[in-house]
């Protein structure tokens, strides 16, 4: 029998010749051939047709059926026959097919497939075709370490590990459609709706494109720009019954896609009804064009220019620029600037003030007097402006001259635009005058209100210059209508000098206040950050202590559980047999990882599980450590624990060693 040194050389030569890297498999094959190198190599690399050659070289026979797991080779003895049939490693694999596990991912599904390594890639696809309901030709199986493979490829040729992960691609199939309401709504928000809107009064159609995310309110505002019908006066037909809120977006309003028809008109009021009846008794009718095209020439109506403009001039005298019954100041100012006359159509729907006095005029603020205060005074000191209030009166003989020659002069308009917020009010009607005096009394005091109340009609129009202060609003100047352009400019500039001096003081105070607030804010922020840092440290320390306590508890529980298992195993062990015993006794010597030895006697008929329990009772559970023999080197923990020590050849004595599992 070969010595240990010879066996190591034989083992090395055998692995070099056969290419078998598994030491256990190589040792098993060599032991089957009594460590005869030539016979073992012939067994692994057999002659033609797999016929095994005997050591005598004269007689041949097929390899016998042999299962090394269930029939371990007996230890060689001196009486063993010189002729032993040998089985190749290929024959062993063919006797025990290798099973491969595959986890295949497809979108949000996982499919587990178990196949023998003798199967092909196409067979995996057949299983997936049944599971995923995807045609095989449409399926691409990805994730192979060797790259893309053919359906006819045998799995064994890919040298795969036992567990494998693959994924399926289906580029020729469309992605799954989402039936959820959220998905449908999101798709509608990205669509464009074509709204065909008919203006009822002029019988004109507008084709407007809106995105699905636009609101009904935005549609109505756009229609206001086209038709000059305020939103609150618009009367609609054609909206779906689900469109009950103007803040609703078009995608969820129930409109027909991609095109929907609507009709809009002006909501009639008693005053408008009366105007319509008067309109029917005149020979001249209004022609409106919301697109702002050039207005039709008066001659087209059969009336000469002088007659038309004479009628318009008379209407201007009878119809004030600001109505008496406006709901609020903003609406009154809109009427003041945008009044449309029933006798003629003006180009581009021109403002009333522009029609009377030309395109060069101050930019009037549209909104309430309080909103004008906010715009002029209640902003940062650097952005503040003076407030100029223009008080109009149609019955004053100075109105036309003041507006056309002074208020609308280019120098005045430019200076007002740069330095003032200009607001206007019409005092022609007593109700509007009383309304303004109430506002004046509330904002400027009774003295200013009384001053305006006592003004005669021929002293109008008035121009009030207002400067905002910390606690009140101060009227710097009241300019009457009989003022020349130069004097008007000088008084505006004088007011601007007073305002600039006050503004510089306000800017200085505001900068100092902001500096103090910044310092305080920085201190507060630093204090807050300090508190947050302290809290974060405290919370981190508490978490660390809690984690340490948790880990310590887990460790204690694990130790207690191990100790309980160890004691139970120790108590369950059969008593150690004496050396002189009627039954055969096996003496095992087990070396621990620390170098110590555990020695104990067992009956040869004892099961291998008892050895495992003995080792576990000493603190080395078999699920954490493996028990190895030296010659032949083998992992005893992989053997059947129900076999006896005699069957697994741990008799009459054996030295084993413990090794921690990876």
Secondary structure by P-SEA (a helix, b strand, c coil): cccaaaaaaaaaaaaaacccccaaaaaaaaaaacccaaaaaaaaacccccccccccccccccccccccccccccccccccccbbbbbcaaaaaaabbbbbbbbbbcccbbbbbbbcccccaaaaaaaaaaacccccccccccccccccccccccccccccccbbbbbbbcccccccccccaaaaaaaaaabbbbbbccccccbbbbbbbbcccccaaaaaaaaaaaccccccccccccccccccccccccccccccccbbbbbbbccccaaaaaaaaaaaaccbbbbbbcccccccccccccccaaaaaaaaaaaaaaccccccccccaaaaaaaacbbbbcccccccccccccccccccccccccccaaaaaaaccccccccbbbbbbbbbbccccaaaaaaacccccaaaaaaaaaccbbbbbbcccaaaaaaaaaaaaacccaaaaaaaaacccccccbbbbbbbccccccccccccccccaaaaaaaaaaaaaaaaaaaaaaaaaaaaaaaaaaaaaaaaaaaaaaaaaaaaaaaaaaaaaaaaaaaaaaaaaaaaaaaaaaaaaaaacccccccccccbbbbbbbbccccbbbbbcccccccaaaaaaaaaaaccccccbbbbbccccccccccccccccccccccccbbbbbbbcc
